[in-house]
């Protein structure tokens, strides 16, 4: 039971749910803006942007927020936030090599957060090139998402050695 004030309980729960939803919307907006910056603001010619918009719609992100994120990514928006994609290298527990791809508006804050997370969990940051030589970008695949089963695609990729 809610005790003395039922409205206070509802307000706290709604506030917590809205905060989580806001975090998801912020992440999706950054993803949309980065995709628009890389490939242009037209979803029909930019597959990455199309996928980002689909993920945003799946989370019920408002259309105005999606359009604002696209404008910010293409440079039409008023906001001067410049998102960039950065790779960091590190080691997790037991010497597991990590390549960390980050989209950020502030490199210093991103590196500080990654370093903190790694050290808190027993890992370390590595110099540029210390881990990257162990990884290869082998291929990029693109196909329509309609009618596809994610598990089947994963199984095909694993069988192919990707």
C-alpha positions in Angstrom: 0.0 0.0 0.0 1.1 3.5 -0.6 0.6 4.8 2.9 -0.5 8.3 3.5 -0.2 9.9 0.1 -1.0 7.7 -2.9 -0.1 10.6 -5.3 3.4 10.9 -3.8 4.1 7.3 -4.7 2.7 7.7 -8.2 4.8 10.8 -8.7 8.0 9.1 -7.6 7.4 6.1 -9.8 6.5 8.3 -12.8 9.6 10.5 -12.2 11.9 7.4 -12.2 10.3 6.0 -15.3 10.5 9.4 -17.1 14.2 9.7 -16.2 15.0 6.3 -17.6 13.0 7.1 -20.8 14.9 10.4 -21.1 18.2 8.6 -20.9 17.1 6.2 -23.7 15.9 9.1 -25.8 19.2 10.9 -25.4 21.2 7.9 -26.5 19.0 7.4 -29.5 19.2 11.0 -30.4 23.0 10.9 -30.4 22.9 7.8 -32.5 20.6 9.5 -35.0 22.7 12.6 -35.1 25.9 10.7 -35.7 24.3 8.6 -38.5 23.0 11.8 -40.1 26.4 13.4 -39.8 28.2 10.5 -41.4 25.8 9.6 -44.2 23.5 12.6 -44.7 20.0 13.4 -43.4 18.0 11.4 -45.9 16.9 8.0 -44.4 16.2 6.6 -47.9 19.9 6.9 -48.9 21.5 6.5 -45.4 21.0 2.9 -44.1 22.5 3.7 -40.7 20.1 6.6 -40.2 17.2 4.5 -41.2 18.1 1.8 -38.7 18.6 4.5 -36.0 15.2 6.0 -36.7 13.6 2.5 -36.6 15.1 1.9 -33.2 13.9 5.3 -32.0 10.4 4.6 -33.2 10.4 1.2 -31.5 11.1 3.1 -28.2 8.2 5.5 -29.0 10.5 8.5 -29.4 8.5 11.5 -30.6 8.8 12.5 -34.3 9.9 16.1 -33.3 12.9 14.7 -31.3 13.9 12.5 -34.3 13.7 15.4 -36.7 15.7 17.7 -34.3 18.4 15.0 -34.0 18.7 14.7 -37.8 19.0 18.5 -38.1 21.7 18.6 -35.4 23.6 15.8 -37.2 23.5 17.5 -40.5 24.5 20.9 -39.0 21.1 22.6 -39.5 20.3 22.7 -35.8 20.9 25.7 -33.5 22.8 23.6 -31.0 26.6 23.6 -31.5 27.1 20.1 -30.1 29.5 18.1 -32.3 29.4 14.4 -31.8 32.4 12.3 -32.8 33.2 8.6 -32.9 36.3 7.6 -31.0 38.0 4.2 -30.5 39.7 3.3 -27.2 41.7 0.2 -26.4 42.0 -1.6 -23.2 42.2 -4.9 -21.3 39.6 -6.4 -19.1 40.0 -9.1 -16.5 42.3 -12.0 -17.4 43.9 -10.1 -20.2 40.8 -10.0 -22.5 41.5 -7.4 -25.2 38.9 -4.7 -25.8 38.2 -2.3 -28.6 35.7 0.3 -27.3 33.9 2.4 -29.9 32.4 5.6 -28.3 30.2 8.4 -29.6 30.8 11.5 -27.6 30.7 15.2 -27.6 33.5 15.4 -25.1 36.6 13.2 -25.5 38.0 14.0 -22.0 34.8 13.0 -20.2 34.5 9.8 -22.3 38.0 8.7 -21.6 37.6 9.4 -17.9 34.4 7.4 -17.7 35.9 4.5 -19.6 39.0 4.5 -17.5 37.0 4.6 -14.3 34.7 1.7 -15.4 37.7 -0.4 -16.5 39.7 0.1 -13.3 36.7 -0.5 -11.1 36.2 -3.8 -12.8 39.8 -4.9 -12.8 40.8 -3.7 -16.3 43.2 -1.2 -17.7 43.4 1.3 -20.5 46.0 0.6 -23.3 47.9 2.8 -25.6 46.7 3.4 -29.1 47.7 0.4 -31.2 48.4 -1.9 -28.3 45.2 -3.9 -28.8 44.1 -2.9 -32.3 46.5 -5.1 -34.1 44.6 -8.1 -32.8 41.4 -7.1 -34.5 40.4 -6.9 -38.2 37.3 -5.3 -39.8 36.6 -8.1 -42.2 33.3 -7.3 -43.8 30.2 -5.2 -43.8 26.8 -6.7 -44.6 23.6 -4.9 -45.4 20.2 -6.4 -46.1 16.6 -5.4 -45.6 15.4 -5.9 -42.0 11.8 -6.8 -43.0 11.0 -10.5 -42.6 14.4 -11.4 -41.1 15.0 -13.5 -38.0 17.8 -12.1 -35.8 18.7 -15.5 -34.4 19.0 -17.0 -37.9 21.2 -14.1 -39.0 23.4 -14.6 -36.0 23.7 -18.3 -36.6 24.7 -17.7 -40.3 27.4 -15.2 -39.2 28.8 -17.5 -36.6 28.9 -20.4 -39.1 30.7 -18.2 -41.6 33.4 -17.4 -39.0 32.6 -13.7 -38.6 
